[in-house]
C-alpha cells in the first residue's frame, strides 16, 4: 500500500466550496500534453475539494497521464482525501528524485511504481475510468489505452518526452509522449455531464462545438458542454523537466496557480448554474 488514509471517502470542504448535494454534477476531464504537471496538480487538487462534483472519466496525454493514474489510485484507496494525499506524495517524489537524477536517466518509472498499484486502477470498481494516450515512436500513430489495458510502461510512455528519453517498449513496439489528445473519441458520460479540458494554452480543440452554437439547449451531436482551463504561464514551466533540479517551491507555486484557476472556474457556476452558461464563449479561463 502506497498511501494510508483513515477514512475511505474523505470530503474536505474549504472556503468557497459549495455544500454537498444529493444530485452530483459529473465531469469528464481531458489533460493535454501541453499543460505543465504542477499546474494540473493544482486544478485537480481544487476539484477534489468540491463536494458536489464527481469525475467519471479522465483522458490524459503527456505528464498528465501520470497524474491521472495517481488520482485514480488515490480515489480507489482513500476517496477524495486519498487522492489529494497521493498527488502530493507523488510530486514530492518527483522533486526529490530530480535532485539526484543521473544525466540521461529517466526516474519517472521508479516514481510511478512507488506511487500507484496498477491493479487497483484496472479494477472495474475503480471510481474513475482512464484513457491514456501515447504515440508510436516508429509510425507516429496515436494509440489510446483504456483502463483495462494500462500498465506502468503505458503510463510511463505517455509521459516520456520524445528524443529526450528513450521510447518505452509495449507489446513489442515502442511508444512515447506527445500523443494528440484531440483525436480521442471520448466516451459520453453516463450521466448528463460536462467536459473540462486542462491545457497549457488555448487551441482549436478548446472551441465549443459548432452545433451547440446553433442550438439553444443541446447540440445536434449530443456532446457534453465543454469548458477549458489553461495556464497563461505555461512557458515558464516548460523547462522544469529538462533540467536536473525541480525546485519544490516552483512546483507548489504552479500548483497554487492551478488551484486559483480552478476556483475561478467553479465560482463562475458553469457546473452548478444554468446549462446555457456553457453555450457561449465565456467558458474559457486564463
Secondary structure, 3 states (H helix, E strand, C coil): CCCCCCCCCCCCCCCCCCCCCCCCEEEEEEECCCCCHHHHHHHHHHHCCCCCEEEEEEEECCCHHHHHHHHHHHHHHHHHHHHHHHHHHHHHHHHHHHHCCCCCCCCHHHHHHHHCCHHHHHCCCCCCEEEEEEEECCCCCEEEEEHHHCCHHHHHHHHCCECCECCEEECCEEEECCCCHHHCCCCCCCCCCEEEEEECCCCHHHCCCHHHHHCCCCCCCCCCEEEEEECCCHHHHCCHHHCCCCCHHHHHHHHHHHHHHHHHHHHCCCCCCCHHHHCCHHHEEC
